[in-house]
Amino acid sequence: MSPIRIRYIKIIGVVAVLAFTLAASALLLLPKPSQTSPLPAAVHGELDLTRWDFRQQGSVKLSGEWEFYEAVP
């Protein structure tokens, strides 16, 4: 083999290793879907989040039109 061809093969090898490393790093660093308990559902127009742990279970996406009322003791 000619020296140019050997250099070309080495460059292709280095690029392949870098591409694999980048892809593996991206898979490890990208956020994974949470495998927590299912999201709470609204029942009769009320969504009770008193037992929802936002630190462990994350945020709850509210879609649609909502009104918030302060609880009166």
N, C-alpha and C positions, 0 to 999 in steps of 0.2 A: 504494500500500500504506500501511496505517496504521503509525504509529510502534511500536505494540505488536506488530504482526505482524513488522516488521523486527527488533525486539529478540528476539522468539521465535526467528526463523530464525538469528540470530547465536548465541544460546545453544545451539541444537541443533547448530550447526556446531562450536562450541567443545567441547561434550560429545563429539561424534563424533571430533574430533581427539585429545582426551584418551584416549578409549577405544582408538583405534587405537594411540596411543603406548604405552599400558599393555600391550596385547596383544603388540605387537612387542617390548617390553622383556622381557616374561615369556618369550617364545620364545627370546630371546637369552641370558637368564640361567639358565633351567632347565637342569639337567644333561642332557647328551646321552648316549644309550647308547654305551658304549665300542665302538670298532671294532678292538679288539685281537685277538690270536690267540685261538682257541677255548679254553675252559676245559679244564684237564687232567682226564683220566678216571682213575678207580681201575682198576688191572689186578691181578687175583688178590688183591684186598683191600688193595692198597697204592697210595697216592697220592704220587708223587714230585714234590715242588715245589722241588727243588734248582736247577733252571734257570728258575724262575718269578721274574720281576722285579716285585715288589710295587709299586715306585714307578711303573713305567711301565704295568704290566698290571692293577694294582688288586688287590683282595682276591679270594679264592676262597671262594664260599659252600659250606659243608659242611652238607649236609642228611642226616638219617638218624642212625644210631648209630655212633659212632666210638670207637676206643681209640688212645691215643698211647703209643708206646714210644721210649725214648731210644736213639739209635744207639750201639752198642758198637763201638769201634775194634778 
